């Protein structure tokens, strides 16, 4: 492939079209900075699979926060220059890597690669940065000592596998400057490397944090009214899953209705949820990536105080013909699982 050619790779199910990618190497422990001047060859299947896998997984990650550039953000200017073709992809990604490298040199110890990507998601152009934190691993070595073969071990840094979740990444919508980012790496001095050093942006709660708060509040309200919290939590998950499948935002009123439907104190419980939601500053609506939600919201896990762990599809909780919770006068609960045709052992 020629240097100026673009390899366009598409996954129609994810709505993502990957155009270009480049890899820069930063190793503050050895004061090494190697900025690539050429993009990765995405026609090679192994490279394509690695880059695409991380891009798709990170872009749909529920941990991502929604950010907005602060006034006079240098990175916003860099993105505008790239979008309007004042800078090419290689130079733009190199400038971003240089900002990170300058900070890392003042805080030695980190060894990472910067994977930059240029792609479209549902026809919207994005620029992305993913930090590949190097891990230490053992490998074998072979040397010749005279005429004798000597095998041994060696410690060397390796990149995270294609299936491993990354802890730090960001994506910028080049049409409206919206930012998705996650930075869960433990940086020196508790620095938010991507938010404060590279992007210079604000950060809202992640979708994962909002969903977690919603389920926690539903759990608290159900317990407050002496009702089964598992049913309320499963209702929240069903509402989130349904809105994601239908590709529309989820209004809190809809989630509350699904969570407390059928309870004797439905209106009081809904009011209690709303009060707690406002106190916790949970937003009025939630919009999350379909791929992430459909997978994550599929099941509801339960663990009893007797050590039994169960996992059910969230839809089962609203069908008493499949699962029923029976509360006894002594406060104990019986879980009845119905219409089972076969039981399989899983270790």
C-alpha positions as CSV (number, residue, x, y, z in Angstrom):
1,X,0.0,0.0,0.0
2,X,1.3,3.5,-0.9
3,X,2.0,5.9,1.8
4,X,-0.8,8.2,0.7
5,X,-3.4,5.5,0.4
6,X,-6.0,4.9,3.1
7,X,-7.1,1.5,4.1
8,X,-10.8,1.7,4.9
9,X,-12.1,-1.1,7.1
10,X,-15.7,-1.4,8.1
11,X,-17.8,-3.3,10.5
12,X,-21.4,-2.7,9.5
13,X,-22.8,-4.0,12.8
14,X,-20.8,-1.5,14.8
15,X,-21.2,1.4,12.4
16,X,-17.5,2.1,12.5
17,X,-15.2,2.7,9.5
18,X,-11.5,2.8,10.3
19,X,-9.5,5.0,7.9
20,X,-6.0,5.4,9.3
21,X,-3.9,4.4,12.4
22,X,-0.4,5.2,13.6
23,X,1.7,4.1,16.5
24,X,4.1,6.3,18.6
25,X,6.4,4.9,21.3
26,X,7.0,6.7,24.6
27,X,9.2,5.3,27.3
28,X,9.9,7.8,30.0
29,X,12.0,5.3,32.0
30,X,14.6,5.4,29.3
31,X,13.8,8.9,28.0
32,X,12.8,7.3,24.6
33,X,10.5,9.0,22.2
34,X,10.0,7.5,18.8
35,X,7.3,9.2,16.7
36,X,6.3,7.3,13.6
37,X,6.2,9.2,10.3
38,X,4.2,6.5,8.6
39,X,0.8,5.0,9.2
40,X,0.2,1.4,10.1
41,X,-0.5,-1.1,7.3
42,X,-4.1,-1.9,7.9
43,X,-4.1,-4.4,5.0
44,X,-2.2,-6.8,7.2
45,X,-4.9,-8.9,8.9
46,X,-3.2,-9.1,12.3
47,X,-2.7,-5.4,12.5
48,X,-6.2,-4.7,11.3
49,X,-7.7,-7.0,13.9
50,X,-5.6,-5.5,16.7
51,X,-6.4,-1.8,15.9
52,X,-10.0,-2.4,15.0
53,X,-10.7,-4.5,18.1
54,X,-9.4,-1.8,20.5
55,X,-11.1,1.0,18.6
56,X,-14.5,-0.6,18.6
57,X,-14.2,-1.8,22.3
58,X,-13.1,1.6,23.6
59,X,-15.6,3.6,21.5
60,X,-18.5,1.5,23.0
61,X,-17.1,1.5,26.6
62,X,-19.7,2.4,29.2
63,X,-16.9,3.9,31.4
64,X,-16.5,6.8,28.9
65,X,-17.1,10.3,30.3
66,X,-18.6,13.0,28.1
67,X,-16.4,16.0,27.9
68,X,-16.4,19.6,26.6
69,X,-13.3,21.5,25.6
70,X,-12.3,24.4,28.0
71,X,-11.8,27.8,26.4
72,X,-8.4,28.1,24.6
73,X,-7.8,24.3,24.7
74,X,-4.7,23.7,22.5
75,X,-6.0,20.2,21.7
76,X,-9.3,21.7,20.3
77,X,-7.2,23.9,18.0
78,X,-5.2,20.8,16.9
79,X,-8.4,19.0,16.1
80,X,-9.7,21.9,14.1
81,X,-6.5,22.1,12.1
82,X,-6.7,18.4,11.4
83,X,-10.3,18.5,10.4
84,X,-9.8,21.5,8.0
85,X,-6.6,19.7,6.6
86,X,-4.2,22.3,7.9
87,X,-2.3,19.4,9.4
88,X,-2.1,15.8,8.2
89,X,-2.8,12.7,10.3
90,X,0.8,11.9,11.0
91,X,1.7,15.4,12.2
92,X,-1.5,15.7,14.3
93,X,-1.0,12.4,16.1
94,X,2.7,13.2,16.6
95,X,1.8,16.6,18.2
96,X,-0.6,14.8,20.6
97,X,2.0,12.2,21.5
98,X,4.6,15.0,22.1
99,X,2.3,16.6,24.7
100,X,2.0,13.3,26.5
101,X,5.7,12.7,26.2
102,X,6.7,16.0,27.7
103,X,4.6,15.3,30.8
104,X,5.9,11.7,31.1
105,X,9.5,12.9,31.0
106,X,8.8,15.0,34.1
107,X,7.3,11.9,35.7
108,X,9.6,9.0,34.7
109,X,8.6,5.4,35.0
110,X,5.8,5.0,32.5
111,X,6.3,3.0,29.3
112,X,3.5,3.1,26.8
113,X,2.6,3.3,23.1
114,X,0.2,5.9,21.7
115,X,-2.2,4.4,19.1
116,X,-4.0,7.2,17.2
117,X,-6.9,6.4,14.9
118,X,-8.9,8.3,12.3
119,X,-12.3,6.8,11.7
120,X,-16.0,7.4,11.2
121,X,-18.9,6.1,13.4
122,X,-22.3,6.2,11.7
123,X,-20.7,8.6,9.2
124,X,-19.4,11.0,11.9
125,X,-15.7,11.6,11.7
126,X,-13.6,11.0,14.9
127,X,-10.0,11.3,15.9
128,X,-9.0,8.9,18.7
129,X,-6.0,8.4,21.0
130,X,-5.6,5.1,22.9
131,X,-2.8,4.6,25.4
132,X,-1.3,1.1,25.3
133,X,0.4,0.6,28.6
134,X,3.4,-1.7,28.4
135,X,3.4,-4.8,30.6
136,X,6.3,-6.7,31.8
137,X,6.5,-10.4,30.6
138,X,8.9,-13.2,30.4
139,X,10.1,-14.7,27.1
140,X,12.7,-17.3,26.2
141,X,16.1,-16.5,24.5
142,X,18.6,-18.6,22.7
143,X,22.3,-17.8,22.5
144,X,25.4,-19.6,21.3
145,X,28.2,-20.0,23.8
146,X,31.0,-21.1,21.5
147,X,29.6,-24.2,19.9
148,X,27.0,-24.8,22.6
149,X,23.3,-23.7,22.5
150,X,22.2,-21.9,25.7
151,X,18.5,-21.3,26.3
152,X,17.4,-18.8,29.0
153,X,14.8,-16.3,30.0
154,X,14.5,-12.5,29.5
155,X,12.2,-9.8,30.8
156,X,10.7,-7.5,28.2
157,X,7.8,-5.1,27.8
158,X,4.7,-6.2,25.8
159,X,1.6,-4.5,24.6
160,X,-1.9,-5.3,25.9
161,X,-3.7,-8.1,24.1
162,X,-6.4,-7.3,21.5
163,X,-9.1,-8.5,23.9
164,X,-7.8,-6.6,27.0
165,X,-9.7,-3.5,28.2
166,X,-7.7,-0.3,27.9
167,X,-7.6,2.1,30.9
168,X,-7.0,5.4,29.0
169,X,-8.4,6.6,25.7
170,X,-10.3,9.5,24.1
171,X,-12.3,10.2,21.0
172,X,-13.2,13.6,19.6
173,X,-16.2,14.2,17.4
174,X,-14.7,16.4,14.7
175,X,-18.1,17.9,13.7
176,X,-19.2,19.2,17.1
177,X,-16.1,18.8,19.4
178,X,-17.9,16.4,21.7
179,X,-15.4,14.2,23.6
180,X,-15.6,10.7,24.9
181,X,-12.8,9.7,27.3
182,X,-11.7,7.3,30.0
183,X,-8.6,7.7,32.1
184,X,-8.5,5.1,34.9
185,X,-4.7,4.6,34.8
186,X,-2.9,5.5,38.1
187,X,-0.8,8.4,37.0
188,X,1.7,10.1,39.3
189,X,0.3,12.7,41.6
190,X,-3.2,11.5,40.7
191,X,-3.0,13.5,37.5
192,X,-5.9,13.1,35.0
193,X,-3.5,12.8,32.1
194,X,-5.9,12.9,29.2
195,X,-8.4,15.4,30.7
196,X,-6.0,17.9,32.2
197,X,-2.8,17.5,30.2
198,X,-3.9,16.6,26.7
199,X,-7.5,17.5,26.2
200,X,-8.1,20.4,28.6
201,X,-11.8,19.6,29.0
202,X,-14.6,19.2,31.5
203,X,-15.9,15.8,32.4
204,X,-19.4,14.5,33.1
205,X,-20.4,11.2,34.7
206,X,-19.9,8.2,32.6
207,X,-22.8,6.1,31.4
208,X,-21.6,3.3,33.6
209,X,-21.6,5.6,36.7
210,X,-25.2,6.8,35.9
211,X,-26.5,3.3,35.4
212,X,-24.8,2.2,38.6
213,X,-26.4,5.1,40.5
214,X,-29.8,4.4,39.0
215,X,-29.7,0.7,40.1
216,X,-28.3,1.7,43.6
217,X,-31.2,4.2,44.1
218,X,-33.7,1.6,43.0
219,X,-32.2,-0.9,45.4
220,X,-32.4,1.6,48.3
221,X,-36.0,2.6,47.6
222,X,-37.2,-1.0,47.3
223,X,-35.6,-1.8,50.7
224,X,-37.0,1.4,52.2
225,X,-40.5,0.1,51.3
226,X,-39.7,-3.5,52.3
227,X,-39.9,-4.8,48.8
228,X,-37.7,-7.1,46.8
229,X,-34.8,-5.0,45.4
230,X,-33.8,-7.6,42.8
231,X,-37.1,-6.9,40.9
232,X,-36.6,-3.1,41.0
233,X,-33.0,-3.4,39.8
234,X,-33.9,-5.7,37.0
235,X,-36.6,-3.2,35.9
236,X,-33.9,-0.5,35.6
237,X,-31.8,-2.8,33.5
238,X,-34.7,-3.7,31.3
239,X,-35.5,-0.1,30.6
240,X,-31.9,0.7,29.7
241,X,-31.6,-2.3,27.5
242,X,-34.9,-1.5,25.7
243,X,-33.9,2.1,25.0
244,X,-30.5,1.0,23.7
245,X,-32.1,-1.6,21.4
246,X,-34.5,1.1,20.1
247,X,-31.6,3.5,19.8
248,X,-33.2,6.3,21.7
249,X,-32.5,8.1,25.0
250,X,-33.9,6.7,28.2
251,X,-36.0,9.2,30.3
252,X,-35.8,8.7,34.0
253,X,-39.6,8.6,34.2
254,X,-39.6,5.5,32.0
255,X,-36.9,3.8,34.1
256,X,-38.8,4.5,37.3
257,X,-42.1,3.2,35.8
258,X,-40.3,-0.1,34.8
259,X,-38.6,-0.5,38.1
260,X,-41.6,-0.1,40.4
261,X,-44.5,-1.4,38.2
262,X,-46.7,-3.6,40.2
263,X,-45.6,-2.5,43.7
264,X,-48.3,-1.5,46.2
265,X,-46.5,1.8,46.8
266,X,-45.6,2.5,43.2
267,X,-46.2,6.3,43.3
268,X,-44.5,6.8,46.7
269,X,-41.5,4.7,45.5
270,X,-41.3,6.7,42.3
271,X,-41.3,10.0,44.3
272,X,-38.6,8.7,46.6
273,X,-36.5,7.6,43.6
274,X,-36.8,11.1,42.0
275,X,-35.8,12.8,45.2
276,X,-32.7,10.6,45.6
277,X,-31.9,11.0,41.9
278,X,-31.8,14.8,42.2
279,X,-29.7,14.7,45.3
280,X,-27.2,12.4,43.5
281,X,-27.3,14.7,40.4
282,X,-28.2,11.9,38.1
283,X,-29.2,13.4,34.7
284,X,-32.8,13.5,33.5
285,X,-32.0,11.2,30.5
286,X,-29.5,8.6,29.5
287,X,-28.2,7.7,26.1
288,X,-25.7,4.8,25.8
289,X,-24.1,2.8,23.0
290,X,-26.3,0.0,21.9
291,X,-23.6,-2.6,21.6
292,X,-22.3,-2.0,25.1
293,X,-25.8,-2.0,26.8
294,X,-27.3,-5.0,25.0
295,X,-24.3,-7.1,26.1
296,X,-23.9,-5.7,29.7
297,X,-27.6,-5.4,30.6
298,X,-28.5,-8.9,29.5
299,X,-28.5,-10.6,32.9
300,X,-29.2,-9.8,36.5
301,X,-26.9,-11.6,39.1
302,X,-28.1,-12.5,42.6
303,X,-26.2,-13.7,45.6
304,X,-28.0,-15.0,48.7
305,X,-26.7,-14.8,52.3
306,X,-26.5,-18.6,52.1
307,X,-23.8,-18.4,49.5
308,X,-25.9,-19.3,46.4
309,X,-25.2,-17.3,43.2
310,X,-27.8,-17.1,40.4
311,X,-27.9,-15.3,37.1
312,X,-31.1,-14.7,35.1
313,X,-32.0,-12.8,31.9
314,X,-33.5,-9.5,33.1
315,X,-36.8,-10.2,31.2
316,X,-37.5,-13.2,33.5
317,X,-38.1,-11.0,36.5
318,X,-41.3,-9.6,35.1
319,X,-42.6,-13.1,34.2
320,X,-43.9,-15.1,37.3
321,X,-44.3,-18.1,35.0
322,X,-40.5,-18.3,34.9
323,X,-39.3,-17.0,38.2
324,X,-41.1,-16.0,41.4
325,X,-40.0,-14.5,44.7
326,X,-42.1,-15.6,47.6
327,X,-41.7,-13.7,50.8
328,X,-42.5,-15.5,54.1
329,X,-43.8,-14.0,57.4
330,X,-40.4,-14.7,59.1
331,X,-38.7,-12.4,56.6
332,X,-37.1,-15.1,54.5
333,X,-37.4,-15.4,50.7
334,X,-38.0,-18.4,48.5
335,X,-36.9,-18.2,44.9
336,X,-38.9,-20.5,42.7
337,X,-37.5,-21.2,39.2
338,X,-40.2,-22.7,36.9
339,X,-40.5,-24.7,33.7
340,X,-37.0,-26.0,33.6
341,X,-36.5,-28.7,31.0
342,X,-32.8,-29.5,31.6
343,X,-30.0,-28.6,34.0
344,X,-26.4,-28.5,32.8
345,X,-23.4,-28.5,35.2
346,X,-20.8,-25.8,34.6
347,X,-17.6,-25.7,36.4
